[in-house]
Amino acid sequence: MSPGLSIPRVTAEEADRRRYLSRALLDRMHLSPVGDPVAYDVAEDGSITYYYDPARVTETPPEQWYRGTVEKNTEEEEAPAPRQLRDPLTLPSGTIIEKMGAKRAASFGYYTAERLNQLNYDAGAEPAAYNIKPDGSTVYFYDKRAAIRRPLKCVVCGQDVRYKRKMCRACFEKDLAERRAEGDAYRAKPRHMDRRRVLFFDLELTGVYDHDEIISVSICDGTGETLMDTLVKPRHKKKWNRTEKIHGISPAMVQDAPYLDELVPAIKEMFANADNIVAFGVSTDYSHIKYIYETEREQEELHRKVRCCAIEFVRFQNEHYPDNNHASLIDAMETLGIAWDGIPHSSMADTIACMKVWEALFPNYYDDVVPFEVAAEQEESHV
C-alpha cells in the first residue's frame, strides 16, 4: 500500500480525535485489526504509523498476546522483543509501569483511584500506569478490570447495602408497608357495581399473534352465570399444534362449531349492556376481540370498559408477596387459595377463575358484597 494514495495522512491529534487505533495500541489492548488501515502518519525520522478503524477489530486469542514482533523459524521461537516503555517507573514490587496521559490511560481502561471511587470501585491491584502533575506530584492509574466493585448503597438512606428495589432492607420494608396499606385501601374501596353488569371473558386462540384466530369464547357475569361458552371454527387456520398442547382444542373439535361472525351480534349485545368487562391479561384477548367492531370509535368504547385482572393481581402480589416471581392465572388462584371449577387453560374454567380472583382482590366491588358462591346457595335454598 502506498501511503497517501489510498488512505489519508493524518496527524496524531487528528487520529486521536477520530479515535483511530495504532498497531501498538491494538497490541496493548490485545486486539487485532480486521482489514487494511484507514489512515497513516509519518514521523520526523521517516517512520510510518498506520491507524485502524476501532469498529473493525477483533480480540486477539490469549495464546497470541505479545509485546513487540514475534517471528518463528524452523527450529524454535525467538523471544519477543520488549516494547519500549515511555518513561518507565519501577514500583516497590518490581513491576514496571509507563507514563501516559489521562486520555490514553482511559483508552486502556485505566483510571485514577478517585475516578474508580466515583464509579463505586476500589483499586484491586497495583497501578498499571502513572503520570506527573504540573505540581510535580505523581498520579497513578489502575486497571478497572482488576478493580473491585463495592456493594451499591440504598437510594433512600444512602447508608446500607441495597436489598430490593434499590433500597436497603429497612427502607424496603418501610416502603413495602406503605405501598401495601395504600393498595389494600384502594382494593377495599366500594365500587357499587351490579354483578349482572360486570362481565368476565376468556378466549382461546390458534396462536399469540394478531393474525391468529379465536377458537373458543367464554363469557360469564359477576354472579357466575354462563352467558356464552362455545368453540369457534376459524376461517383460515387449519392446525395449531403449539397452542393445542395448552388448551386442548383440536381442529377436529371445532369442525361443527359456528364461525365468529355468527357469534358477533350476541357478543356485541352483551358487551353493550356491561359496565365493566374483565379478563386476565387483557392485552392478548382485547387485541383479538376488538376486531368484531368495524370502527375505531367502537373499539375505543370497548377499551374504556375493559379491566385487566392480571395487572391488579401483580400489584397485590408485589405488595403482599414480593418474593413471588410469577403471576399467571394459576399463580393467582394458588396465592389467593381459590379452588378451580374445571381444568385450567380451558376457556370457561379460566373465565370463572378470573371472576373469583377479581372478587378476592376487590371484596367490596359490588353493591351485593355477598360472595357469588354464597349468593347462589341462598338463592337455591330460597327456591
C-alpha positions, 0 to 999 in steps of 0.5 A: 500500500502506498501511503497517501494514495489510498488512505489519508495522512493524518496527524496524531491529534487528528487520529486521536480525535477520530479515535483511530487505533495504532498497531501498538495500541491494538497490541496493548489492548490485545486486539487485532485489526480486521482489514487494511488501515484507514489512515497513516502518519509519518514521523520526523525520522521517516517512520510510518504509523498506520491507524485502524478503524476501532469498529473493525477489530477483533480480540486477539486469542490469549495464546497470541498476546505479545509485546513487540514482533514475534517471528518463528523459524524452523527450529524454535521461537525467538523471544519477543522483543520488549516494547519500549516503555515511555518513561518507565517507573519501577514500583516497590514490587518490581513491576514496571509501569509507563507514563501516559496521559489521562486520555490514553490511560482511559483508552486502556481502561485505566483510571485514577483511584478517585475516578474508580471511587466515583464509579463505586470501585476500589483499586484491586491491584497495583497501578498499571500506569502513572503520570506527573502533575504540573505540581510535580506530584505523581498520579497513578492509574489502575486497571478497572478490570482488576478493580473491585466493585463495592456493594451499591448503597440504598437510594433512600438512606444512602447508608446500607447495602441495597436489598430490593428495589434499590433500597436497603432492607429497612427502607424496603420494608418501610416502603413495602408497608406503605405501598401495601396499606395504600393498595389494600385501601384502594382494593377495599374501596366500594365500587357499587357495581351490579354483578349482572353488569360486570362481565368476565371473558376468556378466549382461546386462540390458534396462536399469540399473534394478531393474525391468529384466530379465536377458537373458543369464547367464554363469557360469564357475569359477576354472579357466575352465570354462563352467558356464552361458552362455545368453540369457534371454527376459524376461517383460515387456520387449519392446525395449531399444534403449539397452542393445542398442547395448552388448551386442548382444542383440536381442529377436529373439535371445532369442525361443527362449531359456528364461525365468529361472525355468527357469534358477533351480534350476541357478543356485541349485545352483551358487551353493550349492556356491561359496565365493566368487562374483565379478563386476565391479561387483557392485552392478548384477548382485547387485541383479538376481540376488538376486531368484531367492531368495524370502527375505531370509535367502537373499539375505543368504547370497548377499551374504556370498559375493559379491566385487566385482572392480571395487572391488579393481581401483580400489584397485590402480589408485589405488595403482599408477596414480593418474593413471588416471581410469577403471576399467571392465572394459576399463580393467582388462584394458588396465592389467593387459595381459590379452588378451580371449577374445571381444568385450567387453560380451558376457556370457561374454567379460566373465565370463572377463575378470573371472576373469583380472583377479581372478587378476592382482590376487590371484596367490596366491588359490588353493591351485593358484597355477598360472595357469588358462591354464597349468593347462589346457595341462598338463592337455591335454598330460597327456591 
